[in-house]
Amino acid sequence: MIKYIFSVLLLAPVITIASEASTVEVNKKQAKTYDSTKFCYYADKEFSEGAKHYIGDVVQRCVRRDDNILVWKTL
């Protein structure tokens, strides 16, 4: 019984640190904001106006719409 209590006391700080580390990682991912007036986005990366993006044989360019939003347009 004493071994069980001792092992629980030793593992408690390890479990606490591990749970805090995963919470911090989740918060960093949620902090990402997207501004479609400044960048086009693909695979969580930012591309500026005029950038070309190749998906196989398809070529896309980051262009500005009339409402000032940047979007990918297939060429």
HELIX and SHEET records of a PDB file:
HELIX    1   1 ILE A    2  GLN A   30  1                                  29    
SHEET    1   A 2 CYS A  40  TYR A  42  0                                        
SHEET    2   A 2 LYS A  45  PHE A  47 -1                                        
SHEET    1   B 3 LYS A  52  ILE A  55  0                                        
SHEET    2   B 3 VAL A  58  ARG A  64 -1                                        
SHEET    3   B 3 LEU A  70  THR A  74 -1                                        
END                                                                             
